[in-house]
Structure formats: C-alpha cells, structure tokens
Amino acid sequence: MIGISDLSLATGHHVLDLAQLAQANGTDPAKYRVGLGQDEMSVLAPDEDVVTLAASAALPLVQRHGTDRIRTLLVATESGVDQSKSVGVWVHRLLGLPSSVRTVELKQACYAGTAGLQAALGIVARDPRQQVLVVAADVARYDVDTAAEPTQGAGAVAMLVEADPALLAIDPVSGVHTADVDDFWRPNDHASAVVDGRLSVSAYLDALTGAWDDYRAQGGHGIEEFARFCYHQPFTRMATKAHRKLAQHTGAALDEALLEPTTRYNRRLGNSYTASLWAALASLLDDPTDLTGERIGLFSYGSGAVGELVTGVVRDGYRDHLRAEDNLRVLDERKPVDLATYRALHAAAGARGSEDHDVPVATSAPFRFAGVRNLARRYEGVAGA
Ligand code: CAA
C-alpha cells in the first residue's frame, strides 16, 4: 500500500479581497463570491516566486520526517522561472536535501502534480524504503481587466509519498484522458496565460467524463463506493459544475453539499493551478468530519489537456498527521493589499527579467528571491522566518 503521508500548504505574502476588484470594475461582488465561488486571492510579494512557494511548502515535511529516506524531489509547476534549470534544484538547496536526491520539474498545466504523484508511486513500488517529496506549486496569472482576473491566485502543496502512508492510500487503478485542445496556455514570451474561458470549462468537463470512463474500463470502483470527490478548482464553483456533470454521466445522485469542505482553502487561495487539487484534498482532510476508511475520488485537470481520476482510501489514524492549524495560519496571516497595490505588484512581477538587480526583503516566508546576478537567480533563507 503506497500513498500520501503528509500534506503542507504555502501561499503568497499578500491577499486581495475580491470585493475590492468587483467594486473597481463595477461587478456585483456576488458574481465572484457565488458565481465563481471565490472570496480572495493570494498575491505574491516582490521577493516571492514559485521557488520560494515550493520550498516553503516542503520545509515542514523535511522538519517532521527528516531527509534520510528521500531520494527523489519532483516539483510540478507551470510557473517555471528558467527554461533549463528545474525549480526543484533551488528547492533542493534551500531545504538542505542530500546530494543523493534526484530532482526534476514536471509540466502539463494544472495536471503535473498528479503526474508527480504517479511517478512517486512507481518509485516507491520499486523500492518501498524510499520516500518521494512531491511539490505542486504555481502562480496563476492573467491580464488585468479580463474575465479571468478574479481567478488568479498562488499556492503550493508539498506531499510526502511512501509505503504504508499515514493519510491516503492511493488505489492502483486510475482513469486518464488526453486531448489536444487550445483552451489555456502560456506562450514562452508571455507573462500571463492565454485562455478561452468557455472552451476551458467544456474541455475540463470532457476530460472528467473521459477519465471516468477510462477509470471504469480499467476496473475502477463504482460511483456508489465513493464517499467524497475533490476536483481541480480553478475557481471553486467549477467543482460544482464537475460534480453535476459526473452525476449526470453516471446517473448517480451526488450530494453537492459534500463538496463544501473541499473548497475552503481554494476560496481563499484563488487558483493555484497544479496545487489546487491537493489544496482541496488538504481542506477536506483538515475538516473535523471523520473520513477514516472512506474512498475519495480526486480529479486532476490540466488544460491543453490532460485529466486523471485518481482514487484513494483514508487511513486509520490519519487525523494525528494533519496540519489543519498550520494550513489555516498560512491563509490567515497573509497581509491584505488594496487594489492599487495589487495592480502595482501585478505590473512589476518579473518586469526586470534576467537583468542584474537586487530585490528588497518583503516576505515573511522562510525563503526569498533575492534578485539576479550574471543572469542567475539567487535565493536565500529569511532570517527569523
Ligand atoms: N450573482 C451570482 N452569480 C452571478 C452573478 C451575480 N450577480 N453574475 C454572474 N453570476 C454567475 C453566472 O451565472 C455564472 O454562473 P454559471 O457558470 O453557473 O452559469 C458565473 O457567475 C460566472 O459568470 P460568467 O460565466 O459570466 O463569467 P465570465 O465569463 O466573466 O468568466 C470564466 C468566467 C470564463 C471562468 C473566467 O473567469 C475565466 O476565463 N477564468 C479562467 C479560465 C478558467 O478558470 N477555466 C476553468 C477550466 S480550465 C482549468 O481548470 C485549468 C485552469 O486552472 C486554468
């Protein structure tokens, strides 16, 4: 039995209340709160990026479990900061991992964290003594004054994958669906994603039904054997759309109220792309309802497009290994920004590119982006964080 033993959340230093964005662009705030299911979005400080998010999410896992059994670090992201060097190699140094840890970055839009999990399961199956550190981390960024602007956000979730897992044992069967669709992508010379919003929603739902059908064809469990579903949440209302689609597709009566505990973190993080599904899982497990022995369906979607339905069973005693207070504190301790500050941060993000510059200290996270020297990005620990 192999699966997830630990889950830890990190996000940006700032938060924007979406009511401010609604007010500024003359939108009814209920459209964001109810129509999209989003209350807030995380905003990065100038000295934060996907490397600092990933390292900050993973640090508590290394502190709790040590590094002796970790031989692989997989960082999944679509917010990479270099075309060659993986985000994971900086994370590896910041965490003080041994040189005997292989490190790589995975990309397929919001899906790559799930690819990381599948790779980790395979590695542990070959050698059950090993642990794999999988980190899903992203900064969701669209142009301002677009329909997608309220669906930005940022976050990272680190997972420890091992044999005899403490939280969730992943079932061997999963369902997969790949199709070449131009619903959302980010060309190499663009700082923000390009998106066809309507197409992206229908491509997501097509991937869900395709993955479900494949899951069943592979011998997966019947719909009645699932207690809960977690969905990738580009905005949390998308989980409701997905659940309705799955109900319609399978003919099952699925209770939409059971989705609410999966949406609490993402309502506040905003979209965190590849981290979003795992933030939904953390949110569900951190809820006080006891899910011991229950089967959970996890639907991962990455535009472009790849979907996968992964399923797992919650382990006995899982509550003793949760980080509910820490995860909530990460959200509660963000520093609110007003609209003008958010817009200034949005405009400035990455604007200096690879020219030499220093970035002043702003974040209170354990790690920071210090600037660029000789085309190379520099990262360092934050004293006292
Ligand atoms: N009160 C309550 N609800 C309201 C409202 C009000 N005053 N006004 C509107 N609404 C509702 C609408 O009825 C609608 O609900 P339904 O979807 O249930 O019909 C909802 O609010 C959204 O309204 P619109 O459809 O008019 O929203 P929009 O066109 O302005 O933008 C969007 C929606 C296309 C999703 C846009 O936010 C977007 O492009 N987002 C980025 C793309 C995205 O997230 N796609 C998701 C699938 S792709 C994926 O999952 C990968 C990924 O992470 C990007």
Residues whose N, C-alpha, C, O or C-beta is under 5 A from the ligand:
A	BS01	CAA	D28 A30 K31 V34 G35 L36 C110 A147 A148 T151 F184 V195 G197 R198 S200 V201 Y204 P234 Y273 Y301 S303
